[in-house]
């Protein structure tokens, strides 16, 4: 498989993930949360903060997907080791850290929902959702350092 075909496949996957995230946010999430709010009168107080929290995390998620598309475009144009790639990786890491922060801020909401439904596993799931973007952020930061090192080596060899 050529480089262009593999990046084209990755671009298609990224676009499909973005479309799926938007479709889930627009069509599915409000119905699920509203039906959950009608089951318990206390859960009405967590409906809107929960929806706002989920919608707020979609923004950095879609931004990170856009930055991944930019990174793949720079790979296609043989500029994988450039400042644009470093900036894209930095933005991906920043978006992942923002998502982790938003999930950690919403952790008391998850605890209150788990307390209402007597489901302690929900807190563990919420913590896993908070840690998953942190793994992506650390991976992007390591890749950013590697690309920066390769760019430094490239410019140092170009001066000689």
Residue pairs with C-beta under 8 A, 6 or more apart in sequence:
3 75
3 76
4 76
7 72
7 75
7 76
10 68
10 72
11 69
11 72
14 65
14 68
14 69
14 72
15 69
17 65
18 62
18 65
21 58
21 61
21 62
22 58
22 62
25 54
25 55
25 58
29 51
29 54
30 51
33 47
33 50
33 51
34 47
36 43
36 47
37 43
37 44
37 47
40 116
42 116
43 113
43 116
46 109
46 112
46 113
46 116
49 106
49 109
50 106
50 109
50 113
53 102
53 103
53 105
53 106
53 109
56 102
57 99
57 102
57 103
60 94
60 95
60 96
60 98
60 99
60 102
61 95
61 99
63 91
63 95
64 91
64 92
64 95
64 96
64 136
67 88
67 89
67 91
67 92
67 95
68 88
68 92
70 84
70 88
71 85
71 88
71 89
71 92
74 80
74 82
74 84
74 85
74 88
75 85
79 85
80 147
81 147
81 150
81 151
81 154
82 151
83 151
85 147
86 144
86 147
86 148
86 151
89 140
89 141
89 143
89 144
89 147
90 140
90 144
92 136
92 137
92 140
93 136
93 137
93 138
93 140
93 141
93 144
94 137
95 133
96 133
96 134
96 136
96 137
96 140
97 133
97 134
97 137
99 133
100 130
100 131
100 133
100 134
100 137
103 126
103 129
103 130
103 133
104 130
106 126
107 123
107 126
107 127
107 130
110 122
110 123
110 125
110 126
111 123
111 126
113 119
113 122
114 120
114 121
114 122
114 123
114 126
